[in-house]
Amino acid sequence: MRRSPFLSCLLVAASALAQQGPGPDTLALGRIHLRADAEPVAALAWDAQGRVIAAGAHAQVRAQLEQRGRGVREHAFDGVVLPGLIDAHGHLLGLGSALLQVDLVGSRDLKEIRARLRTKARALAEGDWLIGRGWDQNDWPAQEFPSAADLDRQFPERPVWLTRIDGHAGWANSAAMRVAGIDATTPDPPGGRLLRDAAGKPTGVFVDTAMDLVQARLPAHDRAWRRRALVAALHAASAAGLTGVHDAGVSRADLGLMRELADEGALPLRIYAMADGASAALDWLCKEGPYRHPGGRLQMRAVKLYADGALGSRGAALLADYADDAGNRGLLVTSEAALRAAIERAAGCGVQPAVHAIGDRANRIVLDAYARLDRQQRMALRPRIEHAQVVDPTDIPRFAELGVIASMQPTHATSDMPWAQARIGAERLRGAYAWRRLLDSGAKLALGSDFPVERVEPVLGLYAAATRQDARGEPADGWLPDQRMRLEEALDGFTRGAAWAGFAEAEVGSLEVGKRADFIVLTADPRDLRGRALLTLRVKSTWLDGERVWPR
């Protein structure tokens, strides 16, 4: 059969491309840390697929590339290169939603809350819900929960729904409660609580599962809005210097959005998605098995479960009463039996369980459930406790003994320190935000931020871990200073620790030969900085697979 001239040209071009190989190697020069605890080297090289092929002295690395004979393109970095930082616990759609709604983070009183709401309301159509997130009554002068009456004068007819900063409480005005059909006869749902006045009338604050009573009536966001929110979150995370995020609680629909972006080559970071245990995602994982996108930037092989609520809204499950609320020991969002069954089902499906546990009772329940699993099964699953915020000191050694990863967020400690002792008393602080005790016991730590509960920038987590101080440098010696980490340990928690927690230690977490060329370029070396100087660090660029993803 005679070939056409066009087909002959195509065959010649394909042959030439095959002889040329996959493309040139890249040589990067600068001050380059291959690991969190390593001294810098002068050169790093990766191939056209974005995998590290050499690192070390400039002359040595260049000689290796010349031997390969594939050509070299060169970058000289004006800054300090670190392995890409991975946030081991965040919420991308939550961050994106927060970016598109009323931002209440940092509001210092009700007057400021109302001013921010008024600004947003001017851009809405009459009757539209006014939705926001980020309030924290602990930052206000009286440190008391708000009420519907605090919103009703300004918004008597427009429904208002405002989620607390930790996502474990919501605040509605009377119009929103009318839409939801909530009155004094509405019972507390299992795992939740409506705050009430002396006459039993709901005040407008809903804790944990009680939030669903209002949220079920919120106008649904369409797919286009959710995609826009996801893209906004991905941009913010990449700009902050993150090359990976463990997204804690992803529905199948949201996984579909992420997959769509991955198919388009539009994911600027790696997402380790945890299925939302309250959705059908775990059923799907058990049926289909772990999901991994062929591009290597999206996978789902874990499930996010909930044991309790949050400390700030007094929903964390404690072994004894709250020090500032006699008779209240918090909430189990999931019953002990149901949680144990969910963990055992996930384990039977080969799915990594990751359980939200903040109070000492919740942490003990989760550790007890993990102890029921076969040891070999536990080692294969790498079970996680998300937050591990208040742990009875007798339970701390059990993390290492059981092979349980403590997925913790350093900025929670510096955000909570003004009121944590009032909540749980001085004695229980010995096991609270106890990074040092966990590390010294041999536990593996994976560090994150829990954005949008906290800010997305990992530099803030490094600072909090190393100083246990707020942005003003207070308290002078750090809060519970014996629990500080060394900066190298904090960096390790955001790199190799997070990589281990996501079964990705052979791919990311350091810039060793064979791993992916995921890294960031900073304005300075964090190991040269002390105290508040860490907060001056800025991200100059973020790279994935050897290609710059931020700024684009």
C-alpha positions as CSV (number, residue, x, y, z in Angstrom):
1,M,0.0,0.0,0.0
2,R,1.5,3.3,-1.1
3,R,2.0,5.9,1.7
4,S,0.8,9.5,1.2
5,P,3.5,12.2,1.3
6,F,1.7,13.6,4.4
7,L,1.9,10.3,6.3
8,S,5.5,9.9,5.3
9,C,6.3,13.3,6.8
10,L,4.5,12.3,10.0
11,L,6.6,9.1,10.3
12,V,9.8,10.9,9.8
13,A,8.9,13.5,12.4
14,A,7.9,10.7,14.9
15,S,11.2,8.9,14.3
16,A,13.2,12.2,14.9
17,L,11.3,12.8,18.2
18,A,12.0,9.2,19.3
19,Q,15.7,9.7,18.7
20,Q,15.7,13.0,20.5
21,G,14.3,11.4,23.7
22,P,11.6,12.8,26.0
23,G,13.1,16.3,26.3
24,P,16.0,18.2,27.9
25,D,16.9,17.9,31.6
26,T,16.7,20.9,33.9
27,L,19.5,22.1,36.1
28,A,18.6,24.4,39.0
29,L,21.3,26.4,40.8
30,G,20.9,28.1,44.2
31,R,20.7,27.4,47.9
32,I,18.8,24.1,47.8
33,H,17.6,22.0,50.8
34,L,16.9,18.5,49.8
35,R,15.3,17.6,53.2
36,A,14.1,19.6,56.1
37,D,17.1,18.6,58.2
38,A,19.8,18.7,55.4
39,E,22.5,21.3,54.7
40,P,21.9,23.0,51.4
41,V,23.5,21.9,48.1
42,A,24.3,24.1,45.1
43,A,22.5,22.2,42.3
44,L,19.4,20.1,41.6
45,A,18.5,18.4,38.4
46,W,15.3,16.8,37.1
47,D,14.3,15.1,33.9
48,A,11.5,16.0,31.4
49,Q,9.0,13.9,33.5
50,G,9.7,16.1,36.5
51,R,11.7,13.5,38.6
52,V,14.9,14.3,40.4
53,I,17.9,12.7,38.8
54,A,20.8,14.4,40.6
55,A,21.7,16.8,43.4
56,G,24.9,18.1,45.0
57,A,27.8,20.2,43.8
58,H,27.3,22.2,40.6
59,A,30.2,20.6,38.7
60,Q,29.2,17.1,39.7
61,V,25.6,17.5,38.7
62,R,26.4,19.2,35.4
63,A,28.8,16.3,34.5
64,Q,26.0,13.8,35.1
65,L,23.7,15.7,32.9
66,E,26.3,15.9,30.1
67,Q,26.7,12.2,30.3
68,R,23.0,11.7,29.7
69,G,23.2,13.8,26.6
70,R,19.7,15.1,26.5
71,G,20.4,18.8,26.6
72,V,20.1,21.1,29.6
73,R,18.0,24.0,30.4
74,E,19.1,26.0,33.4
75,H,17.4,28.0,36.2
76,A,19.3,30.2,38.7
77,F,17.1,30.8,41.8
78,D,17.3,34.0,43.7
79,G,16.1,32.6,46.9
80,V,16.1,29.4,49.0
81,V,14.7,26.2,47.7
82,L,12.8,23.8,50.1
83,P,10.9,20.6,49.4
84,G,7.3,21.4,48.7
85,L,5.2,21.9,51.8
86,I,2.1,19.6,52.3
87,D,-0.8,20.6,54.4
88,A,-1.9,17.4,56.1
89,H,-5.4,18.7,57.0
90,G,-7.3,21.3,55.1
91,H,-10.6,21.9,53.3
92,L,-10.3,23.2,49.8
93,L,-14.0,23.7,49.1
94,G,-14.4,25.2,52.6
95,L,-11.6,27.7,51.8
96,G,-13.0,28.5,48.4
97,S,-16.5,29.0,49.9
98,A,-15.0,31.3,52.5
99,L,-13.2,33.3,49.8
100,L,-16.6,33.8,48.0
101,Q,-18.7,34.6,51.1
102,V,-18.5,37.1,53.9
103,D,-15.1,36.8,55.7
104,L,-15.6,37.2,59.4
105,V,-12.2,36.0,60.5
106,G,-10.6,38.4,62.9
107,S,-13.7,40.3,63.7
108,R,-13.3,41.8,67.2
109,D,-16.9,42.6,68.2
110,L,-20.5,42.5,67.0
111,K,-20.3,45.9,65.5
112,E,-17.6,44.8,63.2
113,I,-19.5,41.7,62.3
114,R,-22.6,43.8,61.3
115,A,-20.4,46.2,59.3
116,R,-19.0,43.4,57.2
117,L,-22.4,41.9,56.7
118,R,-23.9,45.2,55.5
119,T,-21.2,45.6,52.9
120,K,-21.9,42.2,51.4
121,A,-25.7,42.7,51.6
122,R,-25.5,45.7,49.3
123,A,-24.4,43.3,46.5
124,L,-27.2,40.8,47.0
125,A,-30.7,40.7,45.6
126,E,-33.6,41.3,48.0
127,G,-34.4,38.1,49.8
128,D,-31.0,36.3,49.1
129,W,-29.5,34.6,52.1
130,L,-26.5,36.4,53.7
131,I,-23.9,33.7,54.4
132,G,-20.5,34.1,56.1
133,R,-17.9,32.3,58.1
134,G,-15.2,32.9,60.6
135,W,-16.6,34.4,63.8
136,D,-15.1,33.5,67.1
137,Q,-16.8,34.7,70.3
138,N,-13.6,34.1,72.1
139,D,-12.1,37.2,70.3
140,W,-14.9,39.5,71.5
141,P,-14.8,41.5,74.7
142,A,-17.4,39.4,76.6
143,Q,-16.5,36.1,75.0
144,E,-20.1,35.1,75.0
145,F,-22.0,33.3,72.2
146,P,-24.1,35.7,70.1
147,S,-27.8,35.4,69.5
148,A,-30.3,35.9,66.7
149,A,-31.3,39.3,68.3
150,D,-27.8,40.6,67.5
151,L,-28.6,40.3,63.8
152,D,-32.4,40.9,63.7
153,R,-32.4,44.7,64.0
154,Q,-30.1,45.0,61.0
155,F,-31.6,42.1,59.0
156,P,-35.2,41.5,60.1
157,E,-36.4,39.8,56.8
158,R,-33.2,38.6,55.1
159,P,-32.1,35.2,56.3
160,V,-28.6,35.2,57.8
161,W,-26.4,32.1,58.5
162,L,-22.9,32.5,59.8
163,T,-20.6,29.6,60.5
164,R,-18.2,29.7,63.4
165,I,-14.5,29.7,62.6
166,D,-14.1,26.0,63.6
167,G,-17.1,24.9,61.4
168,H,-18.7,23.3,64.5
169,A,-21.3,25.9,65.3
170,G,-23.5,28.2,63.3
171,W,-25.4,31.5,64.1
172,A,-28.8,32.3,62.5
173,N,-31.0,35.2,62.7
174,S,-34.8,34.9,63.3
175,A,-35.6,35.1,59.6
176,A,-33.3,32.0,59.0
177,M,-34.9,30.1,61.8
178,R,-38.4,30.9,60.5
179,V,-37.4,29.5,57.1
180,A,-36.0,26.4,58.8
181,G,-39.2,26.0,60.9
182,I,-37.2,26.1,64.2
183,D,-38.9,27.1,67.4
184,A,-39.0,26.2,71.1
185,T,-40.4,22.8,70.3
186,T,-37.5,21.8,68.1
187,P,-35.5,19.0,69.8
188,D,-31.8,18.7,70.0
189,P,-30.7,16.2,67.3
190,P,-28.3,13.3,68.2
191,G,-24.7,14.7,68.3
192,G,-25.9,18.3,68.4
193,R,-27.3,21.0,70.5
194,L,-29.4,24.2,70.1
195,L,-28.4,26.9,72.6
196,R,-31.5,28.1,74.4
197,D,-32.5,31.0,76.7
198,A,-34.1,30.5,80.2
199,A,-37.5,29.9,78.6
200,G,-36.2,27.2,76.3
201,K,-36.4,29.3,73.2
202,P,-33.5,28.7,70.7
203,T,-31.0,31.7,70.8
204,G,-29.8,31.3,67.3
205,V,-26.6,29.3,67.9
206,F,-26.5,25.7,66.7
207,V,-23.7,23.3,67.7
208,D,-22.4,20.4,65.6
209,T,-25.2,18.3,64.0
210,A,-27.8,20.8,65.0
211,M,-26.3,23.1,62.3
212,D,-27.9,20.8,59.7
213,L,-31.4,22.0,60.8
214,V,-30.6,25.4,59.1
215,Q,-28.0,24.3,56.5
216,A,-30.5,22.0,54.9
217,R,-32.5,25.1,53.9
218,L,-29.6,27.0,52.5
219,P,-29.9,27.7,48.7
220,A,-27.9,25.1,46.9
221,H,-24.7,26.2,45.1
222,D,-24.6,25.0,41.6
223,R,-21.7,23.1,40.1
224,A,-20.3,26.2,38.4
225,W,-20.1,28.0,41.7
226,R,-18.4,25.1,43.4
227,R,-15.9,24.8,40.6
228,R,-15.1,28.6,40.9
229,A,-14.7,28.1,44.7
230,L,-12.3,25.2,44.2
231,V,-10.2,27.1,41.7
232,A,-10.0,30.0,44.0
233,A,-8.8,27.8,46.9
234,L,-6.3,26.0,44.7
235,H,-4.8,29.3,43.7
236,A,-4.6,30.5,47.3
237,A,-3.0,27.3,48.5
238,S,-0.4,27.3,45.7
239,A,0.4,31.0,46.3
240,A,1.0,30.1,50.0
241,G,3.7,27.6,49.0
242,L,1.7,24.4,49.3
243,T,2.5,21.6,46.8
244,G,0.0,19.2,48.4
245,V,-3.1,19.2,50.5
246,H,-4.8,16.4,52.4
247,D,-8.5,17.4,51.9
248,A,-10.4,16.2,55.0
249,G,-13.9,15.2,53.9
250,V,-14.6,15.1,50.2
251,S,-17.9,14.0,48.6
252,R,-18.0,12.0,45.4
253,A,-19.4,15.1,43.7
254,D,-16.5,17.2,44.8
255,L,-14.0,14.5,43.8
256,G,-15.6,14.7,40.4
257,L,-14.8,18.4,40.3
258,M,-11.2,17.7,41.3
259,R,-11.0,15.0,38.7
260,E,-12.3,17.3,36.0
261,L,-9.5,19.8,36.8
262,A,-6.9,17.0,36.9
263,D,-8.1,15.8,33.4
264,E,-7.6,19.4,32.2
265,G,-4.1,19.5,33.7
266,A,-5.3,22.4,35.9
267,L,-4.4,21.1,39.4
268,P,-1.5,23.2,40.7
269,L,-1.0,20.9,43.7
270,R,-1.4,17.3,44.8
271,I,-4.7,16.4,46.5
272,Y,-4.9,13.5,48.9
273,A,-8.7,13.3,49.3
274,M,-10.3,11.8,52.3
275,A,-13.8,10.5,51.5
276,D,-16.5,12.2,53.6
277,G,-17.7,9.5,55.9
278,A,-21.1,11.0,56.1
279,S,-21.6,10.7,52.4
280,A,-21.7,7.7,50.0
281,A,-18.0,8.1,49.2
282,L,-16.9,5.3,51.5
283,D,-19.4,3.0,49.9
284,W,-17.9,3.9,46.5
285,L,-14.4,3.3,47.8
286,C,-15.2,-0.1,49.2
287,K,-16.8,-1.1,45.9
288,E,-14.3,0.4,43.5
289,G,-11.1,0.4,45.6
290,P,-8.7,3.3,46.1
291,Y,-8.8,6.0,43.4
292,R,-5.7,7.5,41.8
293,H,-5.7,9.8,38.8
294,P,-3.2,8.8,36.1
295,G,-1.6,12.3,36.3
296,G,-0.5,11.7,39.8
297,R,-2.0,14.8,41.3
298,L,-5.2,13.4,42.8
299,Q,-6.0,10.3,44.8
300,M,-8.6,9.0,47.3
301,R,-7.7,6.1,49.6
302,A,-8.8,7.5,53.1
303,V,-12.1,8.2,54.8
304,K,-12.7,11.1,57.2
305,L,-14.8,10.2,60.2
306,Y,-15.9,12.3,63.2
307,A,-15.8,11.4,66.9
308,D,-16.7,14.7,68.5
309,G,-17.1,18.5,68.0
310,A,-14.7,21.4,68.8
311,L,-13.3,22.9,71.9
312,G,-14.1,26.5,71.1
313,S,-17.9,25.7,71.0
314,R,-17.6,23.2,73.9
315,G,-18.5,20.3,71.7
316,A,-15.2,18.4,72.1
317,A,-15.9,15.2,74.1
318,L,-14.1,15.3,77.5
319,L,-13.5,12.7,80.2
320,A,-14.6,15.3,82.8
321,D,-16.7,18.4,82.8
322,Y,-15.6,21.6,81.1
323,A,-13.9,23.8,83.6
324,D,-16.1,26.7,82.6
325,D,-19.3,24.8,82.1
326,A,-20.2,22.4,84.9
327,G,-22.2,19.4,83.8
328,N,-21.1,19.7,80.1
329,R,-18.7,17.1,78.8
330,G,-19.2,17.9,75.1
331,L,-20.6,15.8,72.3
332,L,-20.0,12.5,70.5
333,V,-20.9,13.4,67.0
334,T,-20.8,9.7,66.2
335,S,-21.8,7.1,68.8
336,E,-18.9,4.9,70.1
337,A,-20.4,1.8,68.5
338,A,-21.1,3.4,65.2
339,L,-17.6,4.9,65.0
340,R,-16.0,1.6,65.8
341,A,-18.1,-0.1,63.1
342,A,-17.1,2.6,60.5
343,I,-13.4,2.2,61.4
344,E,-13.7,-1.6,61.0
345,R,-15.5,-1.3,57.8
346,A,-13.0,1.1,56.3
347,A,-10.2,-1.2,57.5
348,G,-11.9,-4.2,55.9
349,C,-12.0,-2.3,52.6
350,G,-8.3,-1.3,52.8
351,V,-9.2,2.3,53.3
352,Q,-7.2,4.5,55.7
353,P,-9.3,5.8,58.6
354,A,-8.8,9.4,59.6
355,V,-10.9,10.4,62.6
356,H,-11.5,13.9,63.9
357,A,-10.9,13.7,67.7
358,I,-10.4,16.8,69.8
359,G,-11.3,16.0,73.4
360,D,-9.5,13.5,75.6
361,R,-12.6,11.2,75.7
362,A,-12.9,11.2,71.9
363,N,-9.1,10.5,71.5
364,R,-9.4,7.6,73.9
365,I,-12.4,6.2,72.1
366,V,-10.6,6.3,68.7
367,L,-7.4,4.8,70.1
368,D,-9.4,2.0,71.6
369,A,-11.1,1.4,68.3
370,Y,-7.8,1.3,66.5
371,A,-6.4,-1.1,69.1
372,R,-9.1,-3.6,68.1
373,L,-7.6,-3.9,64.6
374,D,-5.1,-6.5,63.8
375,R,-1.5,-5.1,64.2
376,Q,-0.5,-6.0,60.6
377,Q,-3.7,-4.4,59.4
378,R,-2.9,-1.2,61.3
379,M,0.6,-1.0,60.0
380,A,-0.7,-1.3,56.4
381,L,-3.5,1.3,56.9
382,R,-1.5,3.9,58.8
383,P,-4.6,5.1,60.8
384,R,-4.8,8.8,61.7
385,I,-6.3,10.9,64.4
386,E,-7.1,14.4,63.0
387,H,-6.3,17.1,65.6
388,A,-5.4,15.0,68.6
389,Q,-5.9,18.3,70.5
390,V,-6.5,17.3,74.1
391,V,-5.1,13.8,75.0
392,D,-5.0,12.3,78.4
393,P,-1.2,12.0,79.2
394,T,-1.6,8.2,79.8
395,D,-2.9,7.9,76.2
396,I,0.0,9.7,74.5
397,P,2.3,6.6,74.3
398,R,-0.4,4.7,72.6
399,F,0.0,6.6,69.3
400,A,3.4,5.1,68.7
401,E,2.5,1.7,70.2
402,L,-0.5,1.4,67.8
403,G,1.2,3.1,64.8
404,V,-1.4,5.9,64.8
405,I,-0.4,9.2,63.0
406,A,-1.1,12.4,64.9
407,S,-2.3,14.8,62.3
408,M,-2.0,18.2,64.1
409,Q,-2.3,21.9,63.3
410,P,0.2,24.1,65.2
411,T,-1.8,27.3,64.7
412,H,-4.7,25.8,66.6
413,A,-2.5,26.2,69.8
414,T,-1.7,29.8,69.3
415,S,-5.3,30.6,68.3
416,D,-6.8,28.8,71.3
417,M,-4.2,29.8,74.0
418,P,-6.1,32.8,75.3
419,W,-9.0,30.7,76.4
420,A,-8.0,27.0,76.4
421,Q,-7.1,26.9,80.1
422,A,-10.5,28.4,81.0
423,R,-12.1,25.6,79.0
424,I,-10.3,22.6,80.4
425,G,-8.3,23.8,83.4
426,A,-4.5,23.7,84.0
427,E,-4.2,20.0,84.7
428,R,-5.5,18.8,81.4
429,L,-3.2,21.2,79.5
430,R,-0.4,18.7,80.1
431,G,-1.9,16.7,77.2
432,A,-3.2,19.6,75.1
433,Y,-1.5,20.6,71.9
434,A,1.3,18.3,73.1
435,W,3.5,18.1,70.0
436,R,6.7,17.6,72.0
437,R,5.3,14.8,74.2
438,L,4.0,13.0,71.1
439,L,7.3,13.4,69.2
440,D,9.3,12.2,72.2
441,S,7.1,9.2,72.6
442,G,7.9,8.1,69.1
443,A,4.7,9.1,67.4
444,K,4.7,10.2,63.7
445,L,3.3,13.7,63.3
446,A,1.8,15.1,60.1
447,L,1.3,18.9,60.2
448,G,-1.3,21.1,58.6
449,S,-3.5,24.1,59.3
450,D,-7.2,23.0,59.1
451,F,-7.8,25.9,56.7
452,P,-10.2,27.8,56.5
453,V,-10.5,27.4,60.3
454,E,-6.9,28.8,60.3
455,R,-5.1,30.7,57.6
456,V,-3.7,28.7,54.7
457,E,-0.1,29.9,54.8
458,P,2.2,27.1,56.1
459,V,4.7,29.7,57.3
460,L,2.3,30.5,60.1
461,G,2.3,26.9,61.2
462,L,6.1,26.8,61.2
463,Y,6.2,29.9,63.3
464,A,3.6,28.6,65.8
465,A,5.3,25.2,66.1
466,A,8.7,26.8,66.7
467,T,7.6,29.6,69.1
468,R,4.1,28.9,70.4
469,Q,3.6,32.6,70.2
470,D,1.1,34.8,68.4
471,A,2.0,37.3,65.7
472,R,2.9,39.9,68.3
473,G,5.4,37.6,69.9
474,E,3.3,36.9,73.0
475,P,3.7,35.3,75.4
476,A,7.3,36.2,75.6
477,D,8.5,32.7,76.4
478,G,5.8,30.9,74.4
479,W,2.6,29.2,75.6
480,L,3.5,25.9,77.3
481,P,7.0,26.4,75.9
482,D,8.2,22.9,76.8
483,Q,6.0,21.6,73.9
484,R,7.8,23.6,71.2
485,M,9.2,21.9,68.2
486,R,12.6,22.6,66.6
487,L,12.1,24.3,63.3
488,E,13.6,21.3,61.5
489,E,11.0,19.1,63.1
490,A,8.2,21.4,62.1
491,L,9.5,21.5,58.5
492,D,9.6,17.7,58.6
493,G,6.0,17.6,59.7
494,F,5.0,19.6,56.7
495,T,7.1,17.5,54.3
496,R,8.1,14.0,55.1
497,G,5.6,13.6,57.9
498,A,2.7,14.6,55.7
499,A,4.0,12.5,52.8
500,W,4.1,9.4,55.0
501,A,0.5,10.1,56.2
502,G,-0.6,10.1,52.6
503,F,1.4,7.0,51.5
504,A,3.5,9.3,49.3
505,E,6.9,9.0,50.9
506,A,8.4,7.5,47.8
507,E,7.2,10.4,45.7
508,V,7.4,13.6,47.7
509,G,8.5,15.1,51.0
510,S,12.1,15.5,50.0
511,L,14.1,16.2,46.9
512,E,15.9,12.8,46.7
513,V,16.8,11.1,43.4
514,G,13.7,9.4,41.9
515,K,11.2,11.6,43.7
516,R,9.1,14.3,42.1
517,A,10.6,17.8,41.7
518,D,8.0,19.5,43.9
519,F,9.5,22.5,45.7
520,I,9.1,26.1,46.7
521,V,11.4,29.1,46.5
522,L,11.4,31.4,49.6
523,T,12.8,34.8,50.1
524,A,15.1,33.5,52.9
525,D,16.2,30.4,54.6
526,P,13.8,29.7,57.5
527,R,16.6,28.0,59.4
528,D,18.5,31.3,59.6
529,L,15.5,33.1,61.2
530,R,14.4,33.3,64.8
531,G,11.1,34.2,66.4
532,R,9.0,36.8,64.7
533,A,11.5,37.0,61.8
534,L,9.9,33.8,60.5
535,L,6.8,35.8,59.7
536,T,8.8,37.9,57.2
537,L,9.2,34.8,54.9
538,R,7.5,35.1,51.5
539,V,7.0,32.6,48.8
540,K,8.6,33.6,45.5
541,S,7.4,30.6,43.5
542,T,5.9,27.2,43.7
543,W,6.9,24.2,41.5
544,L,5.3,20.9,40.8
545,D,6.9,18.2,38.7
546,G,9.7,20.6,37.9
547,E,7.3,23.2,36.4
548,R,6.4,26.5,37.9
549,V,2.7,26.5,39.0
550,W,2.7,29.8,40.9
551,P,2.9,32.5,39.8
552,R,1.6,31.3,36.5
